[in-house]
């Protein structure tokens, strides 16, 4: 066995293994390095092994790209995740799970999520290499899409991880997928139910769809007039939309009601004008989505229509 000074040792054991040690490390340690390690190739690419506080880092230094294994030499298993040439399979076998339960109010969670488009802030590693390499790294950090971890934590804390040592938030995007799937199923069930209700309304008799207001005088009954409700314009809309309404002068009270797709009333407009009139709906007063709006005149439903608000 060969060695250097007491503070730094290079050893070779009986089996030919080489060890680098300090005076405070065990000779059983194969390599002990204080600081960063940089492995460079003759082609200009390099790989750095370093540590950010207590978190180890393995990072490529050339252009933010690299390979884990090759087409012929692959890692079969890394901490429960199987890597293949075509992608990554995550362990999800039911036999390793328990305490199954439904996701509570998935649609409410999805509606509160705020997708963003953003750019990553450049760091020190982005200023190394040639100008072309720096420009390539900078372009790779632009026009990304995702969520803000601090915001998502308020809606779906199960999908957000905070690393105290780094003081950083991370998102498990895989955990967001089941919430979106269940939200779509909940929304589809509501759409199917409302579609059936609308079909029933449209198939009703004309007198049930359009209230016939009959004016009566002391002498006789005058020919009836119809109250009407038109489709909002524009539809879909993002800022404002107009709903045209026609009401006979004999109507005593009329109100336009707006319902969400869960059937809850979200707004109402009292209509004081008679004849041809209109109501303007401001999009900022409602959340994006599909709504039903109904005209009620003297306690009777005149008509019900759909409108869509986009933002």
Secondary structure as UniProt FT lines:
FT   STRAND          8..12
FT   TURN            14..15
FT   STRAND          18..22
FT   TURN            23..24
FT   TURN            27..28
FT   STRAND          37..40
FT   TURN            42..43
FT   STRAND          46..52
FT   TURN            53..54
FT   STRAND          55..60
FT   TURN            79..80
FT   STRAND          81..84
FT   TURN            85..86
FT   STRAND          87..90
FT   HELIX           94..96
FT   TURN            104..105
FT   HELIX           106..112
FT   STRAND          116..118
FT   HELIX           124..127
FT   HELIX           131..140
FT   STRAND          144..146
FT   HELIX           149..155
FT   HELIX           157..159
FT   STRAND          160..163
FT   TURN            164..167
FT   STRAND          168..171
FT   HELIX           173..202
FT   HELIX           206..209
FT   STRAND          212..213
FT   STRAND          225..226
FT   STRAND          228..229
FT   STRAND          240..247
FT   TURN            249..250
FT   STRAND          254..260
FT   TURN            261..262
FT   STRAND          265..270
FT   STRAND          275..282
FT   HELIX           283..285
FT   STRAND          289..297
FT   TURN            298..299
FT   STRAND          300..309
//
